[in-house]
Each structure stands twice: as structure tokens, then as C-alpha cells.
Amino acid sequence: MCCGWNCGVAEGQIRTELLSTLFVGVLVFALAAFVWFKNPETHWMAAAILVAALAVPLCNGIRAYRHLRHLKSLRLSATVKITQ
């Protein structure tokens, strides 16, 4: 995963993935809010949009966050081994 020379690049890509996940989440929330206020009699449709459209970005964001934490722990353990 991280050989030492590409840790910064991998961390940058994961952070970009997290940022895009956040952007998609905000966009979906805005769409659901628009549907909620535009059609007050169909609130279920806004809820369905939130559930369906946020499921993939949320799963992707959780995976990216776990990878970032794992990458940081690898970086920390490599630093500890070097200093010993």
C-alpha cells in the first residue's frame, strides 16, 4: 500500500476522494431539500432520494476514511521502526 515514497500521493488521492464524497453528499441533500419543498405532498420521495443517493457515497467515504487511517498508522509504525 505505502512503500515510503508514495505515501504523500496516496494520502492526497484519499483526501480528494473524501472531498468528492462530501461534495456529492451536499449535492444530494440539496436535491432532496428541493424535492421536499417543491412537492410537500410527496415527502416520501425526498426521503427515498436521500437513502438511495447517499448510500453509495457514504459507503465510499467510510472506506476512504478507513484507508486514510490505515495509511497514517503505517506511516507512524514506519517512523517508530526507523527511530529504534
Z-matrix of the N, CA and C atoms (Angstrom, degrees):
N
C 1 1.450
C 2 1.517 1 110.65
N 3 1.309 2 117.92 1 -51.15
C 4 1.462 3 121.17 2 -176.46
C 5 1.525 4 107.92 3 -135.75
N 6 1.318 5 116.38 4 113.81
C 7 1.461 6 120.97 5 -177.49
C 8 1.515 7 112.72 6 -94.70
N 9 1.286 8 118.57 7 2.63
C 10 1.441 9 121.40 8 -178.80
C 11 1.512 10 111.88 9 108.28
N 12 1.308 11 116.70 10 -47.34
C 13 1.459 12 119.82 11 -178.04
C 14 1.519 13 112.28 12 -83.92
N 15 1.306 14 118.54 13 -22.34
C 16 1.467 15 119.92 14 -177.42
C 17 1.526 16 113.65 15 -109.84
N 18 1.299 17 118.38 16 13.02
C 19 1.478 18 120.98 17 -179.74
C 20 1.520 19 111.14 18 -62.64
N 21 1.316 20 116.86 19 -42.57
C 22 1.468 21 120.39 20 -179.82
C 23 1.516 22 112.00 21 -64.15
N 24 1.324 23 116.46 22 -40.54
C 25 1.461 24 121.03 23 179.14
C 26 1.527 25 110.27 24 -66.35
N 27 1.326 26 116.72 25 -44.72
C 28 1.460 27 120.48 26 179.61
C 29 1.529 28 110.57 27 -63.24
N 30 1.313 29 116.83 28 -41.70
C 31 1.464 30 120.24 29 179.49
C 32 1.527 31 110.49 30 -64.81
N 33 1.324 32 117.13 31 -39.88
C 34 1.467 33 120.64 32 177.67
C 35 1.514 34 112.48 33 -63.21
N 36 1.324 35 116.82 34 -40.83
C 37 1.465 36 120.46 35 178.78
C 38 1.524 37 111.35 36 -66.86
N 39 1.312 38 116.97 37 -39.38
C 40 1.466 39 120.01 38 179.08
C 41 1.526 40 110.25 39 -67.25
N 42 1.322 41 116.91 40 -40.33
C 43 1.465 42 119.68 41 178.01
C 44 1.536 43 111.01 42 -64.61
N 45 1.327 44 117.11 43 -38.18
C 46 1.463 45 120.65 44 176.25
C 47 1.525 46 110.55 45 -63.62
N 48 1.319 47 116.79 46 -39.99
C 49 1.462 48 121.02 47 177.51
C 50 1.530 49 111.12 48 -63.78
N 51 1.324 50 116.78 49 -40.97
C 52 1.467 51 120.23 50 177.50
C 53 1.527 52 111.07 51 -65.45
N 54 1.322 53 117.07 52 -39.47
C 55 1.462 54 121.18 53 179.00
C 56 1.527 55 111.03 54 -65.53
N 57 1.340 56 117.00 55 -41.92
C 58 1.463 57 119.44 56 178.56
C 59 1.522 58 111.04 57 -67.38
N 60 1.326 59 117.27 58 -34.42
C 61 1.463 60 120.97 59 176.36
C 62 1.522 61 110.37 60 -63.60
N 63 1.310 62 116.53 61 -42.13
C 64 1.464 63 121.03 62 177.46
C 65 1.527 64 110.87 63 -63.57
N 66 1.322 65 116.62 64 -42.15
C 67 1.462 66 120.91 65 179.17
C 68 1.528 67 111.21 66 -62.28
N 69 1.317 68 117.38 67 -44.41
C 70 1.466 69 121.00 68 178.70
C 71 1.526 70 110.24 69 -64.36
N 72 1.320 71 117.30 70 -39.40
C 73 1.462 72 120.68 71 178.31
C 74 1.521 73 112.24 72 -61.88
N 75 1.326 74 116.76 73 -43.00
C 76 1.464 75 120.62 74 178.15
C 77 1.524 76 110.33 75 -65.74
N 78 1.320 77 116.75 76 -40.61
C 79 1.469 78 120.97 77 178.72
C 80 1.528 79 111.47 78 -62.98
N 81 1.306 80 117.26 79 -43.76
C 82 1.469 81 121.59 80 178.79
C 83 1.519 82 110.53 81 -65.72
N 84 1.328 83 116.77 82 -40.65
C 85 1.457 84 119.92 83 178.35
C 86 1.527 85 110.72 84 -62.86
N 87 1.332 86 117.08 85 -40.46
C 88 1.471 87 120.71 86 177.71
C 89 1.528 88 110.74 87 -64.34
N 90 1.327 89 117.27 88 -40.17
C 91 1.464 90 120.60 89 177.79
C 92 1.527 91 110.63 90 -63.99
N 93 1.314 92 116.81 91 -43.78
C 94 1.467 93 120.11 92 179.49
C 95 1.534 94 111.02 93 -65.39
N 96 1.330 95 117.14 94 -38.82
C 97 1.469 96 119.96 95 177.29
C 98 1.522 97 110.67 96 -64.58
N 99 1.334 98 116.75 97 -39.18
C 100 1.460 99 120.44 98 177.45
C 101 1.529 100 111.01 99 -61.80
N 102 1.330 101 115.76 100 -45.75
C 103 1.475 102 119.80 101 178.89
C 104 1.518 103 109.92 102 -64.63
N 105 1.332 104 117.79 103 -39.44
C 106 1.464 105 122.51 104 -179.28
C 107 1.529 106 110.65 105 -59.79
N 108 1.333 107 117.05 106 -47.47
C 109 1.466 108 120.15 107 -176.35
C 110 1.524 109 113.10 108 -83.22
N 111 1.319 110 117.95 109 -25.85
C 112 1.459 111 121.09 110 -179.60
C 113 1.531 112 111.19 111 -74.72
N 114 1.318 113 116.97 112 -39.90
C 115 1.470 114 122.32 113 -178.26
C 116 1.526 115 109.52 114 -123.89
N 117 1.330 116 118.06 115 82.45
C 118 1.470 117 119.10 116 -176.52
C 119 1.534 118 114.22 117 -63.78
N 120 1.319 119 117.18 118 -22.58
C 121 1.466 120 118.16 119 -179.09
C 122 1.525 121 112.78 120 -80.97
N 123 1.323 122 117.82 121 -10.41
C 124 1.469 123 120.49 122 -179.50
C 125 1.532 124 110.09 123 -120.60
N 126 1.308 125 116.47 124 59.55
C 127 1.468 126 120.69 125 178.23
C 128 1.520 127 111.36 126 -66.22
N 129 1.313 128 117.09 127 -25.51
C 130 1.454 129 120.57 128 179.39
C 131 1.521 130 110.89 129 -63.29
N 132 1.341 131 116.60 130 -30.05
C 133 1.459 132 120.09 131 -179.12
C 134 1.535 133 110.35 132 -68.39
N 135 1.312 134 117.41 133 -39.56
C 136 1.464 135 121.17 134 177.50
C 137 1.526 136 110.48 135 -65.01
N 138 1.321 137 115.97 136 -40.49
C 139 1.462 138 119.62 137 177.84
C 140 1.528 139 110.94 138 -65.38
N 141 1.320 140 116.87 139 -38.73
C 142 1.464 141 120.47 140 178.47
C 143 1.525 142 110.96 141 -65.84
N 144 1.327 143 116.79 142 -38.66
C 145 1.464 144 120.16 143 177.13
C 146 1.517 145 110.12 144 -62.86
N 147 1.315 146 116.87 145 -44.60
C 148 1.464 147 119.99 146 179.24
C 149 1.521 148 111.89 147 -60.72
N 150 1.304 149 116.68 148 -47.01
C 151 1.465 150 119.94 149 -177.23
C 152 1.519 151 110.94 150 -67.10
N 153 1.319 152 116.85 151 -48.42
C 154 1.461 153 120.26 152 -175.52
C 155 1.523 154 112.51 153 -70.53
N 156 1.309 155 117.34 154 -42.79
C 157 1.458 156 119.83 155 -173.67
C 158 1.524 157 112.96 156 -84.19
N 159 1.312 158 118.73 157 -20.37
C 160 1.461 159 120.07 158 178.40
C 161 1.524 160 113.08 159 -92.60
N 162 1.313 161 117.99 160 -11.25
C 163 1.462 162 120.37 161 -177.57
C 164 1.528 163 111.27 162 -63.51
N 165 1.311 164 117.71 163 -48.11
C 166 1.467 165 120.97 164 -177.81
C 167 1.528 166 111.74 165 -68.32
N 168 1.346 167 120.06 166 -50.56
C 169 1.464 168 117.98 167 178.65
C 170 1.529 169 113.34 168 -62.07
N 171 1.332 170 117.40 169 -34.40
C 172 1.448 171 119.98 170 179.04
C 173 1.527 172 111.16 171 -65.96
N 174 1.319 173 116.84 172 -45.10
C 175 1.464 174 120.11 173 177.26
C 176 1.520 175 111.07 174 -63.28
N 177 1.314 176 116.92 175 -40.61
C 178 1.458 177 121.57 176 178.62
C 179 1.529 178 110.45 177 -65.95
N 180 1.309 179 117.54 178 -40.97
C 181 1.460 180 121.40 179 179.26
C 182 1.516 181 112.21 180 -65.93
N 183 1.312 182 117.46 181 -40.10
C 184 1.462 183 120.97 182 178.18
C 185 1.516 184 110.16 183 -64.11
N 186 1.331 185 116.67 184 -42.66
C 187 1.460 186 121.33 185 178.97
C 188 1.529 187 110.82 186 -63.42
N 189 1.328 188 117.02 187 -44.10
C 190 1.459 189 121.12 188 179.54
C 191 1.524 190 111.16 189 -64.65
N 192 1.317 191 117.35 190 -40.52
C 193 1.465 192 121.13 191 178.60
C 194 1.530 193 110.54 192 -63.40
N 195 1.312 194 117.03 193 -41.71
C 196 1.469 195 120.26 194 178.05
C 197 1.520 196 110.85 195 -64.53
N 198 1.332 197 117.09 196 -40.00
C 199 1.462 198 120.05 197 177.29
C 200 1.529 199 111.19 198 -63.77
N 201 1.320 200 116.99 199 -39.97
C 202 1.459 201 120.88 200 178.73
C 203 1.528 202 110.82 201 -63.67
N 204 1.324 203 117.32 202 -43.73
C 205 1.465 204 120.53 203 177.71
C 206 1.523 205 111.19 204 -63.31
N 207 1.336 206 116.35 205 -40.66
C 208 1.468 207 120.78 206 178.67
C 209 1.528 208 110.40 207 -64.65
N 210 1.314 209 116.54 208 -41.37
C 211 1.458 210 121.28 209 179.03
C 212 1.525 211 110.80 210 -63.14
N 213 1.324 212 116.91 211 -42.67
C 214 1.464 213 120.31 212 178.48
C 215 1.527 214 111.05 213 -65.55
N 216 1.333 215 118.06 214 -37.55
C 217 1.463 216 119.60 215 178.93
C 218 1.531 217 110.60 216 -69.36
N 219 1.334 218 117.61 217 -35.94
C 220 1.465 219 120.29 218 175.49
C 221 1.523 220 110.62 219 -64.11
N 222 1.313 221 115.15 220 -41.77
C 223 1.466 222 120.06 221 179.55
C 224 1.530 223 110.14 222 -64.07
N 225 1.334 224 116.94 223 -41.25
C 226 1.458 225 121.25 224 179.48
C 227 1.517 226 111.05 225 -66.91
N 228 1.331 227 118.07 226 -42.89
C 229 1.459 228 120.33 227 -179.62
C 230 1.530 229 110.73 228 -67.52
N 231 1.332 230 118.76 229 -34.49
C 232 1.463 231 121.18 230 176.61
C 233 1.516 232 110.06 231 -66.94
N 234 1.316 233 118.15 232 -36.59
C 235 1.461 234 121.96 233 178.53
C 236 1.525 235 110.29 234 -67.82
N 237 1.312 236 117.12 235 -40.47
C 238 1.462 237 120.55 236 179.67
C 239 1.527 238 109.84 237 -65.80
N 240 1.341 239 118.73 238 -40.49
C 241 1.471 240 121.58 239 -179.98
C 242 1.518 241 111.07 240 -66.22
N 243 1.311 242 117.41 241 -35.49
C 244 1.455 243 120.80 242 -178.39
C 245 1.529 244 110.10 243 -69.96
N 246 1.309 245 117.26 244 -38.66
C 247 1.457 246 120.70 245 -176.91
C 248 1.526 247 112.90 246 -77.32
N 249 1.315 248 117.81 247 -16.74
C 250 1.479 249 119.98 248 -178.09
C 251 1.466 250 110.87 249 -80.47
